[in-house]
Amino acid sequence: MFVNEVCGGSALGDPLGGCCITPNGYALLLTKLLGFAQGRIVMALEGGYNLRSIANSVCACAKVLLGDKFTFNTPEMQPFESTWRVIQAVRNELKTCWPVLSSKLPENVSLRIKPAPSELYASDSESDSEDVDELLGTVASVSVIEATGVAISEHLSKMKLDDDSLAVKTNSSCSAAEQHPVDSVKVHNNASVVLTKKISDLSLEWRSDLSKTDVWYASFGSNMWRPRFLCYIQGGKAEGMNIPCCGSRDTSSPKGTVWKTVPHRLLFGRSSTPCWGTGGVAFLNPEINYNEKSYVCMYKITLEQFNDILFQENRLVLEDGKDGNTVYPDSPLIGSSEIKFISTNRAVHLEPIKDSWYSNVLYLGNEDEVPILTMTCPASDIERYKSGELRLAPPSETYAATLIKGLVEGKQMDADGAASYINAAAARAL
């Protein structure tokens, strides 16, 4: 649940703040936040001395919460420098949690240093009767944005936010992830806010959108063996696994399978997992090294399915003990905007699950114009392995046998060659 705080000190005319946000500005922000939080909003009032300013700001927000339709009309006024500066600072602070905020704001925006005298409210409650005349229509209704400026208001009105970025407490027993559980996850995507849809529709909108986008999932560990990989898609467990997978919402088989090698070091780390027992599991060093060659089996799946695999790898899927239903996070970790970001930056460390073992999504290029993605540890973990803080450990016999079956059945090498490949990777120091 989100708390929408109407900060009176930031409102136009209040002597405390410099942001000069009009009631219509609050209405626009709340309209966006409603979609962001899927309607789960608690509104609170904080601070402020100008009673008329506070009343109009709260009234505008209340109208939005009660269902008044909000429309954007091009304003005639320019944004205040203080407002623009605060927005830039907030976006910069939060962009690691919500990558959609990494997009650039308009440049060369004409800014005002302070409001005109006619825009200021009196802060003395005895002067409240004069405030209406001094508003100059900026609080007439919530259907028009006025003192926020063309560039900033248009950008806000068109801004795409995640359907849901709530913290989801998880501790799954049904996941076949090769790691320990994490405590929470904030989830993202770039789906547009659509307030007219039901909340249940909003929570599923991202799945429909991402099911139309294909990616190659590059597996370098146990998922190289197709029967084991299909557990992440269709559920269940394969030979050697101690616990079953929940599977993906979309259980469709991969549209294609391709093998290739990548210039990244294969390593085995950690000491035990719920799925494979004692022994290390596979990671790729996110740093490119053209002296290294690791085998990957690539499955062509949808971006929706990739997110479900990412959820399971990081133990973010719950099994409801009451009715036996499987509960997935409401929104994806990787949306279309993250795909664009990662294709430029080669990797994205998912800040909301930064302590998870497979929280780093790597971009390995394209195959037939479709992006190749994999998931591994962050670069910071590699440094911890080098320092000895984290333990490098050879894989268990069962886990190694699964990798060997993947390489052999994928016709990449014979059993002896596959065993040598794995043993060499496990024996070398970083």
BELVEN-V306518 format. One record per helix or strand. SS is the DSSP state (h for helix, s for strand). FROM is the first residue (numbers start at 1). TO is the last residue. If there is no record, write none. Layout:
# BELVEN-V306518
{{SS,FROM,TO} {SS,FROM,TO}}
This chain:
# BELVEN-V306518
{{s,2,7} {h,8,10} {s,11,11} {s,21,21} {h,23,36} {s,41,46} {h,51,65} {s,80,80} {h,81,94} {h,99,102} {s,112,112} {h,117,119} {h,125,134} {h,150,158} {s,167,169} {s,184,186} {h,199,210} {s,214,219} {h,222,224} {h,226,234} {s,236,236} {s,245,245} {s,256,262} {s,266,269} {s,272,273} {s,277,278} {s,280,284} {s,294,302} {h,303,313} {s,318,319} {s,326,327} {h,336,345} {s,347,349} {h,351,353} {s,360,367} {s,370,376} {h,379,387} {s,392,392} {s,395,395} {h,397,409} {h,415,427}}
